[in-house]
């Protein structure tokens, strides 16, 4: 089947009553790589299509694209989590590894529910706690000051001053710690 690509005739219409131009794959590739079209957004409506289905890309507003991209990342992340735990058989009364008092029954849910998202969030917190446990006291102090215990959203410059280090030093340490946490 054929891939189809649609762009707005008037790039300033912002999706309001657009007139469409259909492009060939070659024209579309040239279009999206042209600097004049930077900032225009496209959604792939058949992103996971197989070769027997049409692929459809259409121009959308920045807001529509951001929402689509958020849902796409969430969907991919949920699939990764599902694959990671696909063969993981445990008792519902068993404690989740690296957690304190969190049982599997607390994180089991319908895969399409908000509870499933909360369960994934809880498992992410367990992973984060395990990663934070591997930091040195100095590294943990820096992460606390920057992210975990910074309700006023103080700047790196202010935190560096409080810790008695240069901002560049603090930024370098932060980058190394975040890499370690990954």
Residue frames as a rotation matrix with the C-alpha (Angstrom) as fourth column:
UNK 1
0.579 0.815 0.000 0.00
0.815 -0.579 0.000 0.00
0.000 0.000 -1.000 0.00
UNK 2
0.014 -0.551 0.834 1.04
0.521 -0.708 -0.477 3.64
0.853 0.442 0.278 -0.30
UNK 3
-0.376 -0.186 -0.908 2.27
0.875 -0.394 -0.281 6.02
-0.305 -0.900 0.310 2.32
UNK 4
0.305 0.552 0.776 0.40
0.706 -0.678 0.205 9.33
0.639 0.486 -0.596 2.40
UNK 5
-0.522 -0.568 -0.637 1.68
0.827 -0.521 -0.212 12.70
-0.212 -0.637 0.741 3.60
UNK 6
0.370 0.730 0.575 -0.42
0.762 -0.592 0.262 15.83
0.532 0.341 -0.775 4.12
UNK 7
-0.687 -0.545 -0.481 0.70
0.708 -0.651 -0.274 19.37
-0.164 -0.528 0.833 4.94
UNK 8
0.300 0.776 -0.554 -1.25
0.555 -0.615 -0.561 22.58
-0.776 -0.139 -0.615 5.37
UNK 9
0.314 -0.117 0.942 -1.43
0.877 -0.345 -0.335 24.75
0.365 0.931 -0.006 2.28
UNK 10
0.410 -0.129 0.903 -1.28
-0.223 -0.974 -0.038 27.81
0.884 -0.186 -0.428 4.55
UNK 11
-0.298 -0.610 -0.734 1.31
0.552 0.517 -0.654 27.26
0.778 -0.600 0.183 7.32
UNK 12
-0.936 -0.070 0.345 -0.27
-0.186 -0.732 -0.655 30.08
0.298 -0.677 0.673 9.34
UNK 13
-0.085 0.993 -0.084 -3.73
-0.391 0.044 0.919 28.50
0.916 0.111 0.384 9.59
UNK 14
-0.713 -0.311 0.628 -2.75
-0.691 0.162 -0.705 26.78
0.118 -0.936 -0.331 12.86
UNK 15
-0.964 0.264 0.031 -5.05
0.260 0.961 -0.095 23.87
-0.055 -0.083 -0.995 12.04
UNK 16
-0.281 0.906 -0.317 -8.18
-0.007 -0.333 -0.943 25.99
-0.960 -0.262 0.100 11.68
UNK 17
0.740 0.672 0.031 -10.05
-0.057 0.109 -0.992 24.94
-0.670 0.733 0.119 8.53
UNK 18
-0.250 -0.944 -0.215 -6.86
-0.365 -0.114 0.924 23.89
-0.897 0.309 -0.316 6.78
UNK 19
0.821 0.233 -0.520 -6.57
-0.570 0.300 -0.765 23.19
-0.022 0.925 0.379 3.11
UNK 20
0.449 -0.622 0.641 -4.37
-0.101 0.678 0.728 20.15
-0.888 -0.391 0.241 2.55
UNK 21
0.365 -0.454 -0.812 -1.61
-0.913 -0.007 -0.407 19.38
0.180 0.891 -0.417 0.09
UNK 22
0.890 -0.115 0.441 -0.69
-0.018 0.958 0.286 15.74
-0.455 -0.263 0.851 -0.42
UNK 23
0.267 -0.891 -0.367 3.02
-0.954 -0.298 0.030 15.10
-0.136 0.342 -0.930 -0.94
UNK 24
0.655 -0.222 -0.723 4.93
-0.127 0.910 -0.395 12.11
0.745 0.350 0.568 -2.24
UNK 25
0.819 -0.403 -0.408 7.39
0.555 0.376 0.742 10.49
-0.145 -0.834 0.532 0.18
UNK 26
-0.163 -0.936 0.312 10.29
0.971 -0.209 -0.119 12.25
0.176 0.283 0.943 -1.56
UNK 27
-0.073 0.216 0.974 8.52
0.181 -0.957 0.226 15.63
0.981 0.193 0.030 -1.45
UNK 28
0.894 0.447 0.033 7.65
0.025 -0.122 0.992 15.14
0.448 -0.886 -0.120 2.22
UNK 29
0.461 -0.806 -0.371 11.24
0.873 0.337 0.353 14.25
-0.159 -0.486 0.859 3.11
UNK 30
-0.445 -0.611 0.655 12.48
0.731 -0.670 -0.129 17.39
0.517 0.422 0.745 1.32
UNK 31
0.282 0.678 0.679 9.69
0.066 -0.720 0.691 19.44
0.957 -0.150 -0.248 2.97
UNK 32
0.960 0.149 -0.237 10.51
0.231 0.062 0.971 18.46
0.160 -0.987 0.025 6.57
UNK 33
0.224 -0.956 -0.188 14.24
0.921 0.145 0.361 18.95
-0.318 -0.254 0.913 5.99
UNK 34
-0.020 -0.162 0.987 13.81
0.604 -0.788 -0.117 22.45
0.797 0.594 0.113 4.56
UNK 35
-0.803 -0.373 -0.466 14.83
0.593 -0.412 -0.692 25.12
0.066 -0.831 0.552 7.13
UNK 36
-0.767 0.566 0.303 11.78
-0.437 -0.806 0.399 27.21
0.470 0.174 0.866 6.14
UNK 37
0.204 0.904 -0.375 9.52
-0.295 0.422 0.857 24.48
0.933 -0.064 0.353 7.55
UNK 38
-0.731 -0.509 -0.455 11.26
0.305 0.352 -0.885 24.20
0.611 -0.785 -0.102 10.90
UNK 39
-0.906 0.390 0.164 8.76
-0.329 -0.406 -0.852 24.18
-0.266 -0.827 0.496 13.74
UNK 40
-0.009 0.910 -0.415 6.00
-0.937 0.138 0.321 22.48
0.349 0.392 0.851 11.77
UNK 41
-0.578 -0.147 0.803 4.71
-0.645 0.685 -0.339 19.31
-0.500 -0.714 -0.490 13.44
UNK 42
-0.147 0.471 -0.870 3.51
-0.786 0.478 0.392 15.99
0.600 0.741 0.300 12.03
UNK 43
-0.032 0.231 0.973 1.77
-0.765 0.621 -0.172 13.02
-0.643 -0.750 0.156 13.57
UNK 44
-0.762 -0.192 -0.618 2.29
-0.532 0.731 0.428 9.53
0.369 0.655 -0.659 12.24
UNK 45
0.052 0.920 0.388 -1.20
-0.998 0.059 -0.005 8.06
-0.028 -0.387 0.921 12.59
UNK 46
0.940 0.201 -0.275 -0.01
-0.233 0.968 -0.089 4.55
0.249 0.148 0.957 11.72
UNK 47
0.280 -0.922 0.269 3.28
-0.958 -0.285 0.021 4.57
0.057 -0.264 -0.963 13.59
UNK 48
-0.408 -0.425 0.808 3.19
-0.573 0.808 0.136 0.86
-0.711 -0.408 -0.573 14.35
UNK 49
0.608 0.723 -0.328 1.64
-0.696 0.286 -0.659 -0.18
-0.383 0.628 0.678 11.04
UNK 50
0.012 -0.578 0.816 2.75
0.251 0.791 0.557 -3.24
-0.968 0.198 0.155 9.17
UNK 51
-0.846 -0.504 -0.176 3.68
-0.030 -0.284 0.958 -3.23
-0.533 0.816 0.226 5.50
UNK 52
-0.622 0.665 0.413 0.12
0.764 0.401 0.506 -4.06
0.171 0.630 -0.758 4.43
UNK 53
0.402 0.779 -0.482 -1.37
0.848 -0.515 -0.126 -0.90
-0.346 -0.358 -0.867 5.94
UNK 54
0.421 -0.189 0.887 -1.16
0.472 -0.789 -0.392 2.66
0.775 0.584 -0.243 4.72
UNK 55
-0.357 -0.518 -0.778 1.13
0.913 -0.369 -0.173 4.98
-0.198 -0.772 0.605 6.64
UNK 56
0.432 0.606 0.668 -0.46
0.662 -0.716 0.222 8.39
0.613 0.347 -0.710 7.19
UNK 57
-0.481 -0.572 -0.664 1.39
0.840 -0.517 -0.164 11.53
-0.250 -0.637 0.730 8.32
UNK 58
0.370 0.656 0.658 -0.47
0.717 -0.652 0.247 14.80
0.591 0.380 -0.711 8.77
UNK 59
-0.671 -0.569 0.476 0.49
0.208 -0.760 -0.616 18.25
0.712 -0.315 0.627 9.94
UNK 60
0.385 0.750 -0.538 -0.89
0.794 0.028 0.608 19.27
0.471 -0.661 -0.584 13.34
UNK 61
0.692 -0.105 0.714 -0.58
-0.320 -0.932 0.173 22.14
0.647 -0.348 -0.678 15.81
UNK 62
-0.417 -0.904 0.099 2.25
-0.422 0.096 -0.901 22.22
0.805 -0.417 -0.422 18.32
UNK 63
-0.283 0.401 0.871 -0.25
-0.943 0.052 -0.330 21.50
-0.177 -0.915 0.363 21.12
UNK 64
0.789 0.602 -0.123 -1.68
-0.613 0.759 -0.219 18.46
-0.038 0.249 0.968 19.31
UNK 65
0.352 -0.749 -0.561 1.82
-0.219 0.517 -0.828 17.21
0.910 0.414 0.018 18.60
UNK 66
-0.545 -0.585 0.600 2.92
-0.691 -0.092 -0.717 17.63
0.475 -0.806 -0.354 22.24
UNK 67
0.145 0.694 0.705 -0.12
-0.906 0.380 -0.188 15.65
-0.398 -0.611 0.684 23.46
UNK 68
0.881 0.148 -0.449 0.45
-0.380 0.786 -0.487 12.92
0.281 0.600 0.749 20.86
UNK 69
0.020 -0.972 -0.236 4.14
-0.322 0.217 -0.922 12.72
0.947 0.094 -0.309 21.71
UNK 70
-0.431 -0.097 0.897 3.37
-0.900 -0.019 -0.435 12.48
0.059 -0.995 -0.079 25.46
UNK 71
0.572 0.726 0.382 0.90
-0.719 0.668 -0.194 9.62
-0.396 -0.164 0.904 24.84
UNK 72
0.727 -0.362 -0.583 3.37
-0.297 0.600 -0.743 7.89
0.619 0.713 0.329 22.52
UNK 73
-0.365 -0.916 0.167 6.18
-0.534 0.059 -0.843 8.00
0.762 -0.397 -0.511 25.11
UNK 74
-0.208 0.384 0.900 3.82
-0.935 0.192 -0.298 6.84
-0.287 -0.903 0.319 27.86
UNK 75
0.823 0.552 -0.131 2.61
-0.561 0.755 -0.340 3.94
-0.088 0.353 0.931 25.68
UNK 76
0.387 -0.765 -0.515 6.19
-0.254 0.449 -0.857 2.89
0.886 0.463 -0.021 24.83
UNK 77
-0.523 -0.586 0.619 7.27
-0.735 -0.058 -0.676 3.12
0.432 -0.808 -0.401 28.46
UNK 78
0.208 0.679 0.704 4.31
-0.880 0.444 -0.169 1.00
-0.427 -0.584 0.690 29.58
UNK 79
0.882 0.076 -0.464 5.21
-0.342 0.781 -0.523 -1.61
0.323 0.620 0.715 26.95
UNK 80
-0.103 -0.987 -0.120 8.81
-0.411 0.152 -0.899 -1.67
0.906 -0.044 -0.422 28.19
UNK 81
-0.449 0.008 0.894 7.62
-0.892 0.055 -0.449 -2.17
-0.053 -0.998 -0.018 31.76
UNK 82
0.623 0.755 0.205 5.20
-0.720 0.655 -0.227 -4.92
-0.306 -0.007 0.952 30.68
UNK 83
0.665 -0.444 -0.601 8.00
-0.234 0.640 -0.732 -6.70
0.710 0.627 0.321 28.79
UNK 84
-0.355 -0.857 0.374 10.41
-0.631 -0.075 -0.772 -6.29
0.689 -0.511 -0.514 31.69
UNK 85
-0.585 0.197 0.787 7.98
-0.727 0.305 -0.616 -7.96
-0.361 -0.932 -0.035 34.08
UNK 86
0.094 0.698 -0.710 6.26
-0.912 0.346 0.219 -10.33
0.399 0.627 0.669 31.60
UNK 87
0.184 -0.092 -0.979 7.83
0.009 0.996 -0.091 -13.50
0.983 0.008 0.184 33.02
UNK 88
-0.782 -0.460 0.420 7.94
-0.337 -0.255 -0.906 -12.28
0.524 -0.850 0.045 36.58
UNK 89
0.208 0.872 -0.443 5.74
0.021 0.449 0.893 -14.63
0.978 -0.196 0.075 38.65
UNK 90
-0.887 -0.449 0.108 5.35
-0.068 -0.105 -0.992 -13.87
0.457 -0.887 0.062 42.35
UNK 91
-0.265 0.785 -0.560 2.85
0.957 0.284 -0.053 -14.10
0.117 -0.550 -0.827 45.14
UNK 92
0.255 0.446 0.858 0.68
0.330 -0.874 0.356 -11.02
0.909 0.193 -0.370 45.58
UNK 93
0.988 0.131 -0.082 1.72
0.112 -0.242 0.964 -11.06
0.106 -0.962 -0.253 49.23
UNK 94
0.237 -0.971 -0.038 5.43
0.970 0.234 0.073 -10.91
-0.062 -0.054 0.997 48.34
UNK 95
0.473 -0.155 -0.867 7.30
0.188 -0.944 0.271 -7.65
-0.861 -0.292 -0.417 48.92
UNK 96
0.966 -0.188 0.178 8.47
0.121 -0.278 -0.953 -5.75
0.229 0.942 -0.246 45.83
UNK 97
0.273 -0.940 -0.205 12.29
0.956 0.289 -0.051 -5.97
0.107 -0.182 0.977 45.67
UNK 98
-0.684 -0.711 0.164 14.18
0.663 -0.700 -0.268 -2.96
0.305 -0.074 0.949 47.02
UNK 99
-0.124 0.691 0.713 11.06
-0.161 -0.722 0.672 -1.49
0.979 -0.032 0.201 48.61
UNK 100
-0.994 -0.086 0.067 9.92
-0.074 0.086 -0.993 -0.95
0.080 -0.993 -0.092 52.13
UNK 101
-0.591 0.798 0.117 6.50
0.118 0.229 -0.966 -2.48
-0.798 -0.557 -0.230 52.88
UNK 102
-0.117 0.558 -0.821 5.30
-0.933 -0.345 -0.102 -2.37
-0.341 0.754 0.561 49.25
UNK 103
-0.287 0.121 0.950 3.56
0.027 0.993 -0.118 -5.62
-0.957 -0.008 -0.289 48.28
UNK 104
-0.983 -0.076 0.165 2.87
0.157 0.102 0.982 -6.76
-0.092 0.992 -0.089 44.73
UNK 105
-0.187 0.981 0.049 -0.86
0.981 0.189 -0.034 -6.66
-0.043 0.041 -0.998 45.50
UNK 106
0.157 0.193 -0.969 -0.38
0.380 -0.917 -0.121 -2.89
-0.912 -0.349 -0.217 45.90
UNK 107
-0.421 -0.441 -0.793 0.86
-0.497 -0.619 0.608 -2.54
-0.759 0.650 0.042 42.32
UNK 108
-0.841 0.198 0.503 -1.27
0.479 0.705 0.523 -5.06
-0.251 0.681 -0.688 40.39
UNK 109
-0.222 0.783 -0.581 -3.95
-0.236 -0.621 -0.748 -3.45
-0.946 -0.029 0.322 38.24
UNK 110
0.654 0.499 0.568 -5.84
0.524 0.242 -0.816 -3.46
-0.545 0.832 -0.104 34.97
UNK 111
-0.296 -0.917 0.268 -3.23
0.860 -0.134 0.492 -2.56
-0.415 0.377 0.828 32.32
UNK 112
-0.348 0.206 0.915 -5.47
0.666 -0.633 0.396 0.20
0.660 0.747 0.083 30.90
UNK 113
0.672 0.684 -0.284 -6.37
0.668 -0.393 0.632 1.86
0.320 -0.614 -0.721 34.19
UNK 114
0.522 -0.454 0.722 -4.97
-0.440 -0.869 -0.228 4.87
0.731 -0.199 -0.653 36.00
UNK 115
0.831 -0.200 0.519 -4.07
-0.420 0.388 0.821 2.40
-0.366 -0.900 0.238 38.73
UNK 116
0.719 -0.604 0.343 -1.66
0.692 0.670 -0.269 0.74
-0.068 0.431 0.900 36.29
UNK 117
0.379 -0.581 0.720 0.05
0.171 -0.721 -0.671 4.09
0.909 0.378 -0.174 35.78
UNK 118
0.611 -0.114 0.783 0.24
-0.745 -0.417 0.521 4.50
0.267 -0.902 -0.340 39.54
UNK 119
0.897 -0.293 0.330 1.73
0.113 0.875 0.470 0.99
-0.426 -0.385 0.818 39.82
UNK 120
0.498 -0.746 0.442 4.38
0.725 0.078 -0.685 1.84
0.476 0.662 0.579 37.24
UNK 121
0.407 -0.308 0.860 5.06
-0.351 -0.922 -0.164 5.06
0.843 -0.235 -0.483 39.15
UNK 122
0.820 -0.067 0.569 5.48
-0.543 0.225 0.809 3.06
-0.182 -0.972 0.148 42.39
UNK 123
0.767 -0.575 0.286 7.91
0.595 0.804 0.020 0.65
-0.241 0.155 0.958 40.68
UNK 124
0.391 -0.627 0.674 9.86
0.382 -0.556 -0.738 3.63
0.837 0.546 0.022 39.32
UNK 125
0.585 -0.135 0.800 10.09
-0.668 -0.639 0.381 5.00
0.459 -0.758 -0.464 42.86
UNK 126
0.899 -0.280 0.336 11.43
0.000 0.767 0.641 1.65
-0.437 -0.577 0.690 44.05
UNK 127
0.532 -0.725 0.437 14.10
0.809 0.281 -0.516 1.78
0.252 0.628 0.736 41.31
UNK 128
0.406 -0.356 0.841 14.92
-0.082 -0.931 -0.355 5.39
0.910 0.075 -0.408 42.20
UNK 129
0.808 -0.090 0.582 15.31
-0.588 -0.093 0.803 4.54
-0.019 -0.992 -0.128 45.90
UNK 130
0.788 -0.541 0.293 17.64
0.475 0.838 0.269 1.65
-0.391 -0.073 0.918 45.00
UNK 131
0.372 -0.661 0.651 19.70
0.673 -0.290 -0.680 3.95
0.639 0.692 0.337 42.76
UNK 132
0.536 -0.131 0.834 19.86
-0.417 -0.900 0.127 6.66
0.734 -0.416 -0.537 45.44
UNK 133
0.948 -0.174 0.266 21.11
-0.163 0.453 0.877 4.08
-0.273 -0.874 0.401 47.94
UNK 134
0.563 -0.768 0.305 24.19
0.826 0.531 -0.187 3.61
-0.018 0.358 0.934 45.73
UNK 135
0.512 -0.361 0.779 25.21
0.111 -0.872 -0.477 7.26
0.852 0.331 -0.406 45.99
UNK 136
-0.517 -0.715 -0.470 27.85
0.690 -0.023 -0.724 8.50
0.507 -0.698 0.505 48.40
UNK 137
0.068 0.551 -0.832 26.66
0.907 -0.381 -0.178 10.78
-0.415 -0.743 -0.525 51.22
UNK 138
-0.573 -0.352 -0.740 28.10
0.082 -0.923 0.375 13.81
-0.815 0.154 0.558 49.36
UNK 139
-0.966 0.248 0.074 26.34
0.081 0.019 0.997 12.86
0.246 0.969 -0.038 46.13
UNK 140
-0.232 0.931 -0.281 23.07
0.908 0.311 0.282 12.31
0.350 -0.190 -0.917 47.97
UNK 141
-0.158 0.112 -0.981 23.41
0.629 -0.755 -0.188 15.69
-0.761 -0.646 0.049 49.69
UNK 142
-0.877 -0.227 -0.424 23.79
-0.155 -0.702 0.695 17.38
-0.456 0.675 0.580 46.31
UNK 143
-0.756 0.654 0.022 20.78
0.336 0.359 0.871 15.55
0.561 0.666 -0.492 44.78
UNK 144
-0.079 0.715 -0.694 18.71
0.992 -0.013 -0.127 16.44
-0.099 -0.699 -0.708 47.85
UNK 145
-0.376 -0.137 -0.917 19.70
0.315 -0.949 0.013 20.10
-0.872 -0.283 0.400 47.60
UNK 146
-0.944 -0.080 -0.320 18.98
-0.256 -0.433 0.864 20.29
-0.208 0.898 0.388 43.86
UNK 147
-0.647 0.660 -0.382 15.87
-0.264 0.276 0.924 18.15
0.715 0.699 -0.005 43.45
UNK 148
-0.272 0.567 -0.777 14.43
0.592 0.735 0.330 16.37
0.759 -0.371 -0.536 46.46
UNK 149
0.150 0.260 -0.954 14.58
0.950 -0.305 0.066 19.05
-0.274 -0.916 -0.293 49.14
UNK 150
-0.899 -0.433 -0.065 14.28
0.379 -0.843 0.382 22.25
-0.220 0.319 0.922 47.12
UNK 151
-0.043 0.997 0.059 10.66
0.922 0.063 -0.381 23.43
-0.384 0.038 -0.923 47.51
UNK 152
0.416 0.171 -0.893 11.59
0.065 -0.985 -0.158 27.04
-0.907 0.007 -0.421 46.71
UNK 153
0.766 -0.162 0.622 13.28
0.639 0.293 -0.711 25.93
-0.067 0.942 0.328 43.46
UNK 154
0.592 -0.646 -0.482 16.51
-0.215 -0.703 0.678 27.67
-0.777 -0.298 -0.555 44.39
UNK 155
0.823 -0.320 -0.470 18.98
-0.518 -0.083 -0.851 28.17
0.234 0.944 -0.234 41.58
UNK 156
0.682 -0.669 -0.295 22.15
0.621 0.743 -0.248 26.14
0.385 -0.014 0.923 41.13
UNK 157
-0.095 -0.739 0.667 24.11
0.108 -0.673 -0.731 29.32
0.990 0.003 0.144 41.79
UNK 158
0.264 0.273 0.925 22.48
-0.821 -0.439 0.364 29.77
0.505 -0.856 0.108 45.22
UNK 159
0.994 0.105 0.035 22.95
-0.109 0.871 0.479 26.10
0.019 -0.479 0.877 46.12
UNK 160
0.410 -0.912 -0.022 26.59
0.594 0.285 -0.752 26.18
0.692 0.296 0.659 44.98
UNK 161
-0.104 -0.414 0.904 27.18
-0.385 -0.821 -0.421 29.22
0.917 -0.392 -0.074 47.19
UNK 162
0.630 0.427 0.648 25.61
-0.756 0.145 0.639 27.45
0.179 -0.892 0.414 50.19
UNK 163
0.965 -0.264 0.008 27.79
0.260 0.955 0.145 24.38
-0.046 -0.138 0.989 49.58
UNK 164
0.516 -0.802 -0.301 30.91
-0.327 -0.509 0.796 26.52
-0.792 -0.312 -0.525 49.10
UNK 165
-0.278 -0.589 0.759 31.68
0.600 0.511 0.616 25.41
-0.751 0.626 0.211 45.53
UNK 166
-0.781 -0.024 -0.624 31.69
-0.421 -0.717 0.555 27.10
-0.461 0.696 0.550 42.15
UNK 167
0.262 0.962 -0.070 28.53
-0.670 0.129 -0.731 26.75
-0.695 0.239 0.679 40.06
UNK 168
0.236 -0.241 -0.941 30.48
-0.877 0.363 -0.313 25.02
0.418 0.900 -0.125 37.29
UNK 169
-0.831 -0.555 0.031 31.80
-0.493 0.710 -0.503 22.49
0.257 -0.433 -0.864 39.82
UNK 170
-0.447 0.760 0.472 28.29
-0.410 0.294 -0.863 21.87
-0.795 -0.580 0.180 41.12
UNK 171
0.457 0.645 -0.613 26.96
-0.825 0.050 -0.563 21.45
-0.332 0.763 0.555 37.58
UNK 172
-0.203 -0.632 -0.748 29.75
-0.784 0.562 -0.262 19.00
0.586 0.534 -0.609 36.71
UNK 173
-0.926 -0.111 0.360 29.06
-0.340 0.657 -0.673 16.96
-0.162 -0.745 -0.647 39.86
UNK 174
-0.051 0.992 0.113 25.31
-0.583 0.062 -0.810 16.98
-0.811 -0.107 0.575 39.13
UNK 175
0.355 0.149 -0.923 25.90
-0.923 0.214 -0.321 15.71
0.150 0.965 0.213 35.57
UNK 176
-0.616 -0.672 -0.412 28.12
-0.564 0.741 -0.365 12.88
0.551 0.008 -0.835 36.82
UNK 177
-0.787 0.383 0.483 25.59
-0.318 0.419 -0.851 11.89
-0.528 -0.823 -0.208 39.51
UNK 178
0.235 0.939 -0.251 22.68
-0.735 0.003 -0.678 11.88
-0.636 0.344 0.691 37.06
UNK 179
0.068 -0.310 -0.948 24.72
-0.850 0.479 -0.218 9.72
0.522 0.821 -0.231 34.68
UNK 180
-0.903 -0.426 0.055 25.44
-0.372 0.710 -0.597 7.36
0.215 -0.560 -0.800 37.57
UNK 181
-0.449 0.815 0.366 21.73
-0.459 0.141 -0.877 7.21
-0.767 -0.562 0.311 38.44
UNK 182
0.239 0.522 -0.819 20.79
-0.971 0.113 -0.212 6.25
-0.018 0.846 0.533 34.88
